[in-house]
Amino acid sequence: MKISVIGCGYLGAVHAAAMAQLGHQVVGFDIDSYRISELAAGRAPFYEPQLPEILASAGAKGGLAFSTDPAVVAGAKVHFVAVGTPQRAGGYAADLSAVDAAIDALIPHLAPGDLVVGKSTVPVGTAAALAARVAAGCPGAMLAWNPEFLREGFAVADTITPDRIVYGLPADPAQAASAKALLDEVYATALAAGTPLVVTDYQTAELVKVAANAFLATKISFINAMAEISESVGADVTQLADAIGHDARIGRRFLNAGVGFGGGCLPKDIRAFTARAEELGRGESIAFLKEIDAINLRRRQRVVDLVTELLDGQVFHKKVAVLGLSFKPESDDIRDSPALDVAVQLKGLGADVVAVDPKAIPNSMRTHPQLAYTEEVETALSGAHAVVLVTEWKVFRDLDPAWVAGLVERQLIVDGRNCLDPDAWRAAGWTYRGMGRG
C-alpha cells in the first residue's frame, strides 16, 4: 500500500520509517527543510534508538521518500497526520494550528476513497470537525483516528510491535467498513501477530490517548506525593512502592518517586485535557489533574532545595555537577525536562553548573546557552562541591562511588531519580539524599 505521513517530527518520522520497514511504500511530507533533508539522506534529525537502522534499511529498499512538496502525497491511499499539538502560548489548551495546516495542505491531493488518519494527540471533538472538512474538500474521502502510544527510547518497537491498536471510525457503517479495511491492511503484520484491536468511535479514540497519559501522570505524582510524606516522617518511599506494587490491582510500574515527569506528552496533554474538560463544562471531573501537575513541578524544586541544604545554603559560586539533561534516558528530548529545569534553577541561584548528558547537550545549548556543558562525566565531576543525578542514563547509574569520590571537592550527592544504591554510596563516604528515602 502507498502511504503518506504528514509531519515528520518525532512521531511522523518514526511512523514513516516503521511503515516502510513493514513493506509499505511511504512518502513523508514536512515544511521543515532541514528535517526533510536529513531524513532523505537516511539520517535521523533527533536521537531515537533503532531509527537510523530502519531509515537506512527502508531507504535501501526504495520504499521510503521525503519531500517538502505536499503534492508528493498524491496517489497514496492512506494519509497519516502526525504533526505536533503543543501547549498554546498563554494558556493550557492544545495548539491545533499545525493540524489545521496539515489538513489544508492535504485536501487538494486527496481522491475519493482515500483515508485520512489522525495520529496527533488532540482534544476530544477534533476528529468530527476534521472529518467534515475532509468530506467537504474531497467528497468520498474519509477520516479515522488512530492514536499513538509511543515511548521515547522504544518508539520503533512500539510502532512495529504495538501493545494495542485503536481505530476511531466514522459513524456511517459503509465508511466505517471501508476505513477499517484500509487500516487492517496497514497494520496487517501486527494484527496477524495477535495485537489487541479496539474498534470504536472518534470521541473514544481521542480520549484513549489523553486518558492513558492522565492515568500515568497520576500514578507518578501519587508516588511523589507519598515521597513528600515519607520525607516528613523518615520513611522510605522506594520500599513503600515495592510493598504496594505487589498488589496486582496497583502494580509496580510508574511508581518510581523522583524529580517527576516531563517530555513533550504528559505535561502538555494533562493541561490540554483539563482545558478541554472546562470547555465542555466538566472541569470538576478532572480537576485533580491540576494538583497532579502541581505535585510534579514541586519535585523539581525539591531537588534544588536538597542541593542547597547539602551546601549549607551556600550555593553561590559552588560547582554543581548535573548528571542528565534529557527528560528521560535514551532520548535527546529536552521538552519540559525536569533535569534541565533543575540545572537552570541552580544556575539562577548562582551555582557554577556543569551539565553532562550523552545525547541532549546540543538541544540544551540552543535553549540555555548560559549553562556550562561537557560530554565527559569526569570533567563534570572534577572539583564539584555537589553532584545531582536527574536523568537515569545507565552511564550515571553505573558510576563507582569510590571513583567519583576521588574527583569531587565534597562528597555530597542528590539522587533525583532514586536509581543509586544509598548503602554503597554512604559506605564510600558520601552524604546521600534521595527523593523520599528518609
C-alpha positions, -999 to 999 in steps of 0.1 A, spaced: 0 0 0 11 35 -7 10 56 25 18 93 32 28 108 65 22 145 70 45 158 97 79 142 100 89 152 135 94 126 163 61 108 157 59 111 120 95 102 112 93 70 133 59 61 118 71 66 82 102 46 86 84 18 105 57 15 79 83 13 52 101 -13 72 69 -33 72 68 -33 34 46 -3 25 55 24 0 58 55 22 62 92 14 68 118 41 59 155 39 70 183 62 76 220 58 109 218 78 135 216 51 163 206 74 143 178 89 134 165 54 169 168 40 183 147 70 156 121 67 160 119 29 197 113 35 189 84 58 199 104 90 176 108 120 173 145 129 169 135 166 181 107 188 160 75 189 174 40 192 169 18 161 156 47 139 188 52 119 189 15 111 153 13 98 158 46 79 188 30 61 170 -3 55 139 12 42 158 37 20 179 9 5 147 -9 -4 134 22 -22 102 22 -1 107 55 17 109 91 4 106 125 20 97 159 5 88 195 13 63 195 -16 28 185 -4 20 171 -39 42 141 -30 12 127 -11 -10 124 -42 -17 88 -51 -14 75 -15 -44 56 -3 -39 63 35 -26 96 48 -14 98 84 -14 132 101 13 132 127 20 168 134 26 183 169 0 198 192 19 218 217 5 238 246 -10 270 234 10 301 243 -6 319 272 -29 290 282 -33 253 288 -52 243 257 -36 225 228 -24 245 198 -41 228 167 -27 252 141 -3 225 127 -32 200 124 -53 226 106 -24 234 83 -18 197 76 -54 191 66 -54 223 44 -22 210 26 -36 175 22 -71 181 9 -61 193 -27 -43 160 -32 -70 136 -19 -91 113 -41 -124 97 -33 -119 66 -12 -88 79 4 -84 77 42 -70 104 63 -58 90 97 -52 113 126 -23 102 149 -17 135 167 -30 139 203 -60 163 201 -89 175 223 -120 153 221 -143 166 193 -115 175 169 -118 144 147 -155 151 140 -148 186 129 -119 175 107 -140 147 91 -165 173 80 -137 194 65 -122 164 47 -156 154 33 -163 189 21 -129 193 5 -130 159 -12 -163 141 -13 -158 104 -8 -126 108 13 -129 96 49 -113 102 82 -103 78 110 -85 84 143 -56 61 153 -39 74 185 -2 67 190 12 52 222 49 56 216 75 56 244 106 77 236 136 53 235 113 25 224 93 42 196 104 19 168 94 -13 186 62 4 198 53 11 162 62 -22 146 50 -44 175 25 -22 194 8 -35 226 -26 -24 212 -41 -7 182 -71 17 184 -94 27 154 -118 56 158 -141 51 128 -168 72 111 -204 67 123 -216 58 87 -214 20 86 -202 18 50 -174 44 56 -165 26 88 -162 -7 70 -140 9 42 -118 27 67 -113 -4 88 -104 -25 58 -77 0 49 -63 2 84 -63 -36 87 -41 -36 56 -18 -11 70 -14 -30 103 -17 -65 88 16 -76 104 7 -65 139 -28 -79 136 -16 -112 124 7 -114 155 -24 -111 177 -21 -75 187 -53 -64 206 -75 -42 184 -101 -18 198 -126 -5 172 -146 25 184 -159 59 175 -139 92 171 -146 105 206 -135 74 224 -103 71 203 -94 107 211 -100 101 248 -79 69 249 -46 88 245 -53 116 269 -69 93 294 -38 70 293 -14 99 298 -36 113 326 -35 80 344 2 76 341 8 111 353 -15 105 382 4 73 392 38 91 390 25 121 410 8 98 436 41 82 445 58 116 445 32 128 470 40 97 491 76 108 488 67 141 503 50 124 533 79 99 536 104 127 539 83 142 567 82 111 588 115 94 579 100 66 558 115 51 526 92 57 496 111 31 475 102 3 499 67 17 502 64 14 464 77 -21 464 52 -31 490 21 -16 474 34 -26 439 30 -63 448 -8 -57 448 -19 -68 413 -45 -40 413 -18 -14 416 14 -28 400 49 -15 404 55 2 371 54 40 372 57 40 410 93 54 410 95 85 430 119 112 419 121 145 401 89 139 382 78 136 346 85 158 316 87 155 279 65 165 250 34 145 260 24 141 297 27 177 309 10 194 279 -15 166 275 -29 167 310 -31 205 308 -49 204 275 -73 177 289 -81 200 318 -87 229 294 -110 208 272 -130 195 302 -136 230 313 -148 240 278 -172 210 280 -185 222 314 -169 192 331 -139 208 346 -147 193 380 -144 158 366 -107 161 362 -99 190 384 -75 167 403 -51 169 373 -42 204 383 -29 190 416 -11 162 397 7 189 377 15 209 409 29 179 427 51 172 396 65 207 395 72 207 432 95 178 429 119 198 407 120 225 434 127 198 460 158 187 442 171 222 441 162 226 478 181 194 487 213 206 469 210 239 487 206 221 521 236 199 515 257 230 507 245 247 539 226 273 520 258 285 502 252 277 465 268 309 451 299 300 431 298 264 442 304 239 414 274 216 409 277 186 385 243 180 369 241 145 355 215 145 328 196 170 307 170 150 287 137 143 303 144 106 302 173 83 292 177 71 256 164 104 243 177 138 234 143 154 241 145 183 265 109 195 262 97 203 297 127 184 310 129 183 349 166 177 346 172 208 325 149 228 348 169 218 378 201 229 361 187 262 351 173 269 387 206 261 403 224 284 378 199 311 387 209 307 424 245 315 414 259 279 413 286 271 388 266 244 370 284 220 347 259 196 330 266 164 312 244 142 291 251 115 264 227 130 238 209 161 249 237 187 250 232 203 215 194 208 222 201 222 256 228 246 244 203 261 219 177 269 246 200 276 276 234 289 265 241 303 299 249 268 313 283 251 310 282 217 293 306 188 288 304 155 272 328 140 297 315 127 330 349 131 346 351 168 336 317 175 351 326 158 384 361 172 388 362 196 417 324 195 422 310 207 456 278 187 450 265 161 424 229 159 414 216 130 392 185 140 373 183 117 343 189 80 349 212 72 320 230 39 325 264 56 325 253 76 356 236 46 373 268 26 369 291 52 385 316 38 411 311 59 442 347 54 452 360 66 418 337 96 419 349 104 454 384 108 440 373 136 416 350 158 436 357 185 462 329 174 485 311 140 487 276 153 485 250 137 461 213 142 454 198 112 436 168 128 418 158 95 403 163 71 433 183 49 409 215 46 430 223 23 459 223 45 490 242 20 511 270 17 485 274 55 483 273 61 520 298 33 526 321 51 502 319 82 524 291 101 506 263 122 521 235 107 500 200 123 497 173 106 476 137 116 470 115 104 499 141 80 512 144 92 547 
